[in-house]
Structure formats: structure tokens, C-alpha cells
Amino acid sequence: MKNVRLQLEVPEDRFEELKDLMGRCRITSQKDLFNSALLLLEWAAAERARGRIIASLDEANMKYKEFAMPALEAVRQPRKTAEGRVTANS
């Protein structure tokens, strides 16, 4: 598979936040950071497509906090037509 170079610009303070996050998560390269973030977004989008919410659970109190972001709000759960076919909601 051919590699494609991805380049982006972020404000310097945001880049410092990314480096801090990489340190806390023991991520050693920007490529690994991107792949980890993409994996999480792919999983979250698949869960939203199944009609599930993305949340953090406080197990001690059995309370949860739902996570929301525009990209996940855009994911629609498939629906069945009267004929039983599955289509994407729009």
C-alpha cells in the first residue's frame, strides 16, 4: 500500500497540548498519535451508527457523562424502509 503524506497546521499552544497528551499516553510519534485518534473516532462513529451513545461511566455511582462532538452527531443510525431495506438516515 502506498503511503500518503499528511501535513497540517495548528496553533503553537495546541501543539504543546498535543505533545503533553502524547507524554501522558506514552505515545512516541505523531504518526502513532494520529493512528490512535483515528482508531478511537472510527470506533465511536461505528457505535453511533448502531444507535449507541459514547459516554464515560462513573462505576462507583453508576452515572455516566455523554460525549458529543459535531463529527459524531453527523453519524446517522441506519433505518429500515417499509420494504425491509436498510438505508442511511439523512
N, CA, C and O atoms as a GROMACS GRO file, in nm:
protein
  360
    1MET      N    1   0.084  -0.116   0.000
    1MET     CA    2   0.000   0.000   0.000
    1MET      C    3   0.090   0.125   0.000
    1MET      O    4   0.188   0.132   0.074
    2LYS      N    5   0.055   0.220  -0.083
    2LYS     CA    6   0.133   0.343  -0.094
    2LYS      C    7   0.099   0.438   0.020
    2LYS      O    8  -0.018   0.455   0.054
    3ASN      N    9   0.200   0.499   0.079
    3ASN     CA   10   0.180   0.597   0.185
    3ASN      C   11   0.151   0.734   0.125
    3ASN      O   12   0.201   0.768   0.018
    4VAL      N   13   0.070   0.811   0.195
    4VAL     CA   14   0.038   0.948   0.158
    4VAL      C   15   0.082   1.037   0.273
    4VAL      O   16   0.056   1.006   0.389
    5ARG      N   17   0.147   1.148   0.240
    5ARG     CA   18   0.194   1.240   0.344
    5ARG      C   19   0.080   1.333   0.382
    5ARG      O   20   0.013   1.390   0.296
    6LEU      N   21   0.059   1.346   0.512
    6LEU     CA   22  -0.045   1.434   0.566
    6LEU      C   23   0.024   1.543   0.647
    6LEU      O   24   0.104   1.514   0.736
    7GLN      N   25  -0.006   1.666   0.615
    7GLN     CA   26   0.056   1.778   0.685
    7GLN      C   27  -0.054   1.874   0.729
    7GLN      O   28  -0.146   1.902   0.653
    8LEU      N   29  -0.044   1.923   0.852
    8LEU     CA   30  -0.144   2.018   0.900
    8LEU      C   31  -0.080   2.126   0.985
    8LEU      O   32   0.028   2.109   1.041
    9GLU      N   33  -0.149   2.236   0.994
    9GLU     CA   34  -0.103   2.347   1.074
    9GLU      C   35  -0.194   2.363   1.195
    9GLU      O   36  -0.316   2.361   1.182
   10VAL      N   37  -0.134   2.379   1.312
   10VAL     CA   38  -0.208   2.402   1.435
   10VAL      C   39  -0.140   2.516   1.510
   10VAL      O   40  -0.020   2.537   1.494
   11PRO      N   41  -0.215   2.589   1.590
   11PRO     CA   42  -0.152   2.693   1.671
   11PRO      C   43  -0.049   2.631   1.765
   11PRO      O   44  -0.063   2.517   1.809
   12GLU      N   45   0.054   2.708   1.795
   12GLU     CA   46   0.164   2.658   1.877
   12GLU      C   47   0.117   2.607   2.012
   12GLU      O   48   0.166   2.504   2.060
   13ASP      N   49   0.022   2.676   2.076
   13ASP     CA   50  -0.025   2.630   2.207
   13ASP      C   51  -0.099   2.497   2.196
   13ASP      O   52  -0.092   2.414   2.286
   14ARG      N   53  -0.170   2.476   2.086
   14ARG     CA   54  -0.239   2.349   2.065
   14ARG      C   55  -0.138   2.236   2.043
   14ARG      O   56  -0.158   2.124   2.089
   15PHE      N   57  -0.029   2.268   1.973
   15PHE     CA   58   0.076   2.169   1.951
   15PHE      C   59   0.140   2.129   2.083
   15PHE      O   60   0.173   2.012   2.104
   16GLU      N   61   0.159   2.224   2.173
   16GLU     CA   62   0.213   2.194   2.306
   16GLU      C   63   0.117   2.102   2.382
   16GLU      O   64   0.162   2.011   2.453
   17GLU      N   65  -0.013   2.125   2.368
   17GLU     CA   66  -0.113   2.038   2.431
   17GLU      C   67  -0.102   1.896   2.375
   17GLU      O   68  -0.113   1.798   2.448
   18LEU      N   69  -0.082   1.886   2.244
   18LEU     CA   70  -0.067   1.754   2.182
   18LEU      C   71   0.056   1.682   2.233
   18LEU      O   72   0.051   1.562   2.261
   19LYS      N   73   0.167   1.755   2.246
   19LYS     CA   74   0.289   1.693   2.299
   19LYS      C   75   0.269   1.647   2.443
   19LYS      O   76   0.317   1.541   2.481
   20ASP      N   77   0.197   1.727   2.522
   20ASP     CA   78   0.167   1.687   2.660
   20ASP      C   79   0.082   1.560   2.662
   20ASP      O   80   0.107   1.468   2.740
   21LEU      N   81  -0.019   1.556   2.577
   21LEU     CA   82  -0.105   1.438   2.567
   21LEU      C   83  -0.025   1.315   2.525
   21LEU      O   84  -0.044   1.206   2.578
   22MET      N   85   0.064   1.333   2.430
   22MET     CA   86   0.149   1.222   2.386
   22MET      C   87   0.232   1.169   2.503
   22MET      O   88   0.248   1.048   2.518
   23GLY      N   89   0.284   1.259   2.586
   23GLY     CA   90   0.362   1.216   2.701
   23GLY      C   91   0.278   1.140   2.801
   23GLY      O   92   0.320   1.036   2.852
   24ARG      N   93   0.157   1.191   2.831
   24ARG     CA   94   0.070   1.123   2.927
   24ARG      C   95   0.027   0.986   2.879
   24ARG      O   96   0.007   0.895   2.959
   25CYS      N   97   0.013   0.972   2.748
   25CYS     CA   98  -0.031   0.844   2.691
   25CYS      C   99   0.085   0.756   2.645
   25CYS      O  100   0.065   0.647   2.591
   26ARG      N  101   0.206   0.806   2.666
   26ARG     CA  102   0.327   0.734   2.624
   26ARG      C  103   0.326   0.702   2.475
   26ARG      O  104   0.364   0.593   2.432
   27ILE      N  105   0.282   0.799   2.397
   27ILE     CA  106   0.284   0.789   2.252
   27ILE      C  107   0.412   0.857   2.204
   27ILE      O  108   0.438   0.972   2.240
   28THR      N  109   0.490   0.786   2.125
   28THR     CA  110   0.624   0.837   2.092
   28THR      C  111   0.634   0.907   1.957
   28THR      O  112   0.736   0.970   1.929
   29SER      N  113   0.532   0.897   1.874
   29SER     CA  114   0.541   0.964   1.743
   29SER      C  115   0.407   1.028   1.708
   29SER      O  116   0.302   0.985   1.754
   30GLN      N  117   0.415   1.130   1.626
   30GLN     CA  118   0.292   1.196   1.581
   30GLN      C  119   0.209   1.102   1.495
   30GLN      O  120   0.086   1.111   1.494
   31LYS      N  121   0.275   1.013   1.424
   31LYS     CA  122   0.203   0.913   1.345
   31LYS      C  123   0.120   0.823   1.437
   31LYS      O  124   0.004   0.794   1.407
   32ASP      N  125   0.179   0.778   1.547
   32ASP     CA  126   0.106   0.694   1.642
   32ASP      C  127  -0.009   0.772   1.708
   32ASP      O  128  -0.115   0.716   1.733
   33LEU      N  129   0.013   0.900   1.734
   33LEU     CA  130  -0.094   0.984   1.789
   33LEU      C  131  -0.211   0.990   1.692
   33LEU      O  132  -0.326   0.971   1.731
   34PHE      N  133  -0.182   1.016   1.566
   34PHE     CA  134  -0.286   1.024   1.464
   34PHE      C  135  -0.359   0.891   1.451
   34PHE      O  136  -0.482   0.888   1.446
   35ASN      N  137  -0.284   0.780   1.445
   35ASN     CA  138  -0.347   0.649   1.431
   35ASN      C  139  -0.435   0.615   1.551
   35ASN      O  140  -0.542   0.557   1.535
   36SER      N  141  -0.391   0.652   1.671
   36SER     CA  142  -0.472   0.626   1.791
   36SER      C  143  -0.600   0.708   1.788
   36SER      O  144  -0.708   0.658   1.820
   37ALA      N  145  -0.588   0.835   1.750
   37ALA     CA  146  -0.706   0.921   1.743
   37ALA      C  147  -0.803   0.872   1.637
   37ALA      O  148  -0.925   0.872   1.658
   38LEU      N  149  -0.750   0.829   1.523
   38LEU     CA  150  -0.835   0.778   1.416
   38LEU      C  151  -0.905   0.649   1.457
   38LEU      O  152  -1.023   0.631   1.427
   39LEU      N  153  -0.836   0.562   1.525
   39LEU     CA  154  -0.896   0.437   1.573
   39LEU      C  155  -1.012   0.466   1.668
   39LEU      O  156  -1.118   0.405   1.658
   40LEU      N  157  -0.992   0.560   1.759
   40LEU     CA  158  -1.099   0.597   1.852
   40LEU      C  159  -1.219   0.658   1.780
   40LEU      O  160  -1.333   0.626   1.811
   41LEU      N  161  -1.193   0.746   1.684
   41LEU     CA  162  -1.302   0.808   1.608
   41LEU      C  163  -1.377   0.705   1.524
   41LEU      O  164  -1.500   0.710   1.515
   42GLU      N  165  -1.304   0.612   1.462
   42GLU     CA  166  -1.370   0.507   1.384
   42GLU      C  167  -1.462   0.423   1.472
   42GLU      O  168  -1.575   0.392   1.434
   43TRP      N  169  -1.413   0.387   1.591
   43TRP     CA  170  -1.495   0.307   1.684
   43TRP      C  171  -1.618   0.386   1.727
   43TRP      O  172  -1.729   0.333   1.725
   44ALA      N  173  -1.599   0.512   1.765
   44ALA     CA  174  -1.711   0.594   1.812
   44ALA      C  175  -1.815   0.613   1.701
   44ALA      O  176  -1.935   0.608   1.728
   45ALA      N  177  -1.770   0.636   1.578
   45ALA     CA  178  -1.864   0.653   1.467
   45ALA      C  179  -1.942   0.525   1.441
   45ALA      O  180  -2.062   0.530   1.413
   46ALA      N  181  -1.876   0.410   1.451
   46ALA     CA  182  -1.945   0.282   1.431
   46ALA      C  183  -2.050   0.260   1.541
   46ALA      O  184  -2.160   0.213   1.513
   47GLU      N  185  -2.016   0.295   1.663
   47GLU     CA  186  -2.112   0.281   1.774
   47GLU      C  187  -2.232   0.374   1.753
   47GLU      O  188  -2.346   0.333   1.775
   48ARG      N  189  -2.207   0.498   1.712
   48ARG     CA  190  -2.317   0.592   1.686
   48ARG      C  191  -2.405   0.542   1.573
   48ARG      O  192  -2.527   0.558   1.578
   49ALA      N  193  -2.345   0.481   1.471
   49ALA     CA  194  -2.423   0.428   1.360
   49ALA      C  195  -2.513   0.314   1.406
   49ALA      O  196  -2.616   0.288   1.343
   50ARG      N  197  -2.476   0.248   1.516
   50ARG     CA  198  -2.560   0.141   1.574
   50ARG      C  199  -2.665   0.198   1.669
   50ARG      O  200  -2.743   0.124   1.729
   51GLY      N  201  -2.667   0.330   1.682
   51GLY     CA  202  -2.766   0.394   1.769
   51GLY      C  203  -2.722   0.406   1.913
   51GLY      O  204  -2.804   0.439   2.000
   52ARG      N  205  -2.597   0.381   1.941
   52ARG     CA  206  -2.546   0.388   2.078
   52ARG      C  207  -2.490   0.525   2.108
   52ARG      O  208  -2.458   0.602   2.017
   53ILE      N  209  -2.479   0.557   2.236
   53ILE     CA  210  -2.414   0.681   2.277
   53ILE      C  211  -2.270   0.651   2.315
   53ILE      O  212  -2.236   0.536   2.346
   54ILE      N  213  -2.186   0.752   2.314
   54ILE     CA  214  -2.048   0.741   2.358
   54ILE      C  215  -2.043   0.813   2.492
   54ILE      O  216  -2.081   0.930   2.502
   55ALA      N  217  -1.997   0.744   2.595
   55ALA     CA  218  -2.004   0.802   2.729
   55ALA      C  219  -1.891   0.752   2.818
   55ALA      O  220  -1.826   0.651   2.790
   56SER      N  221  -1.870   0.828   2.924
   56SER     CA  222  -1.776   0.789   3.030
   56SER      C  223  -1.862   0.747   3.149
   56SER      O  224  -1.954   0.818   3.189
   57LEU      N  225  -1.831   0.632   3.207
   57LEU     CA  226  -1.909   0.578   3.317
   57LEU      C  227  -1.835   0.592   3.449
   57LEU      O  228  -1.720   0.549   3.462
   58ASP      N  229  -1.901   0.651   3.547
   58ASP     CA  230  -1.852   0.653   3.685
   58ASP      C  231  -1.910   0.528   3.750
   58ASP      O  232  -2.025   0.529   3.795
   59GLU      N  233  -1.832   0.422   3.755
   59GLU     CA  234  -1.882   0.293   3.803
   59GLU      C  235  -1.924   0.298   3.950
   59GLU      O  236  -2.018   0.229   3.989
   60ALA      N  237  -1.855   0.377   4.030
   60ALA     CA  238  -1.887   0.383   4.174
   60ALA      C  239  -2.028   0.437   4.197
   60ALA      O  240  -2.098   0.391   4.287
   61ASN      N  241  -2.068   0.534   4.116
   61ASN     CA  242  -2.201   0.597   4.134
   61ASN      C  243  -2.300   0.558   4.025
   61ASN      O  244  -2.414   0.603   4.026
   62MET      N  245  -2.255   0.474   3.932
   62MET     CA  246  -2.339   0.432   3.820
   62MET      C  247  -2.401   0.552   3.746
   62MET      O  248  -2.519   0.551   3.711
   63LYS      N  249  -2.319   0.653   3.725
   63LYS     CA  250  -2.362   0.770   3.648
   63LYS      C  251  -2.270   0.781   3.528
   63LYS      O  252  -2.154   0.743   3.533
   64TYR      N  253  -2.325   0.834   3.419
   64TYR     CA  254  -2.244   0.849   3.300
   64TYR      C  255  -2.254   0.990   3.247
   64TYR      O  256  -2.350   1.063   3.273
   65LYS      N  257  -2.153   1.028   3.171
   65LYS     CA  258  -2.149   1.157   3.105
   65LYS      C  259  -2.133   1.130   2.956
   65LYS      O  260  -2.034   1.071   2.913
   66GLU      N  261  -2.230   1.174   2.879
   66GLU     CA  262  -2.227   1.151   2.734
   66GLU      C  263  -2.125   1.244   2.668
   66GLU      O  264  -2.113   1.361   2.703
   67PHE      N  265  -2.053   1.189   2.571
   67PHE     CA  266  -1.957   1.264   2.493
   67PHE      C  267  -2.023   1.303   2.361
   67PHE      O  268  -2.084   1.220   2.295
   68ALA      N  269  -2.010   1.429   2.325
   68ALA     CA  270  -2.068   1.475   2.199
   68ALA      C  271  -1.968   1.562   2.125
   68ALA      O  272  -1.893   1.639   2.185
   69MET      N  273  -1.968   1.547   1.995
   69MET     CA  274  -1.888   1.634   1.907
   69MET      C  275  -1.956   1.633   1.771
   69MET      O  276  -2.020   1.534   1.734
   70PRO      N  277  -1.942   1.742   1.695
   70PRO     CA  278  -2.014   1.751   1.568
   70PRO      C  279  -1.993   1.633   1.474
   70PRO      O  280  -2.089   1.588   1.411
   71ALA      N  281  -1.872   1.581   1.465
   71ALA     CA  282  -1.847   1.469   1.374
   71ALA      C  283  -1.930   1.347   1.412
   71ALA      O  284  -1.978   1.275   1.324
   72LEU      N  285  -1.948   1.323   1.540
   72LEU     CA  286  -2.028   1.207   1.583
   72LEU      C  287  -2.177   1.235   1.574
   72LEU      O  288  -2.256   1.144   1.549
   73GLU      N  289  -2.216   1.360   1.593
   73GLU     CA  290  -2.357   1.395   1.578
   73GLU      C  291  -2.402   1.379   1.434
   73GLU      O  292  -2.520   1.357   1.407
   74ALA      N  293  -2.307   1.389   1.340
   74ALA     CA  294  -2.340   1.375   1.198
   74ALA      C  295  -2.363   1.230   1.157
   74ALA      O  296  -2.424   1.204   1.053
   75VAL      N  297  -2.316   1.135   1.238
   75VAL     CA  298  -2.335   0.993   1.206
   75VAL      C  299  -2.480   0.957   1.234
   75VAL      O  300  -2.534   0.986   1.340
   76ARG      N  301  -2.540   0.895   1.137
   76ARG     CA  302  -2.681   0.858   1.149
   76ARG      C  303  -2.697   0.707   1.160
   76ARG      O  304  -2.623   0.630   1.098
   77GLN      N  305  -2.794   0.667   1.238
   77GLN     CA  306  -2.824   0.525   1.252
   77GLN      C  307  -2.902   0.480   1.128
   77GLN      O  308  -2.997   0.546   1.087
   78PRO      N  309  -2.863   0.367   1.069
   78PRO     CA  310  -2.941   0.316   0.955
   78PRO      C  311  -3.084   0.285   0.998
   78PRO      O  312  -3.109   0.251   1.114
   79ARG      N  313  -3.175   0.296   0.906
   79ARG     CA  314  -3.315   0.263   0.937
   79ARG      C  315  -3.369   0.169   0.830
   79ARG      O  316  -3.316   0.161   0.720
   80LYS      N  317  -3.475   0.098   0.865
   80LYS     CA  318  -3.536   0.007   0.770
   80LYS      C  319  -3.655   0.076   0.704
   80LYS      O  320  -3.733   0.145   0.769
   81THR      N  321  -3.667   0.056   0.572
   81THR     CA  322  -3.782   0.107   0.499
   81THR      C  323  -3.899   0.013   0.522
   81THR      O  324  -3.884  -0.093   0.583
   82ALA      N  325  -4.016   0.052   0.474
   82ALA     CA  326  -4.135  -0.033   0.487
   82ALA      C  327  -4.113  -0.169   0.420
   82ALA      O  328  -4.173  -0.269   0.459
   83GLU      N  329  -4.026  -0.170   0.318
   83GLU     CA  330  -3.998  -0.295   0.247
   83GLU      C  331  -3.890  -0.377   0.317
   83GLU      O  332  -3.857  -0.487   0.270
   84GLY      N  333  -3.835  -0.328   0.425
   84GLY     CA  334  -3.735  -0.402   0.500
   84GLY      C  335  -3.592  -0.374   0.457
   84GLY      O  336  -3.499  -0.435   0.511
   85ARG      N  337  -3.572  -0.283   0.362
   85ARG     CA  338  -3.436  -0.247   0.319
   85ARG      C  339  -3.375  -0.152   0.419
   85ARG      O  340  -3.446  -0.071   0.479
   86VAL      N  341  -3.243  -0.160   0.437
   86VAL     CA  342  -3.172  -0.072   0.529
   86VAL      C  343  -3.117   0.046   0.450
   86VAL      O  344  -3.050   0.028   0.348
   87THR      N  345  -3.146   0.167   0.498
   87THR     CA  346  -3.094   0.289   0.436
   87THR      C  347  -3.036   0.378   0.544
   87THR      O  348  -3.067   0.362   0.662
   88ALA      N  349  -2.954   0.472   0.504
   88ALA     CA  350  -2.898   0.567   0.600
   88ALA      C  351  -2.997   0.682   0.620
   88ALA      O  352  -3.057   0.729   0.523
   89ASN      N  353  -3.014   0.725   0.742
   89ASN     CA  354  -3.093   0.845   0.768
   89ASN      C  355  -3.020   0.964   0.714
   89ASN      O  356  -2.897   0.968   0.718
   90SER      N  357  -3.091   1.061   0.664
   90SER     CA  358  -3.026   1.184   0.620
   90SER      C  359  -3.092   1.305   0.681
   90SER      O  360  -3.050   1.418   0.655
   0.00000   0.00000   0.00000
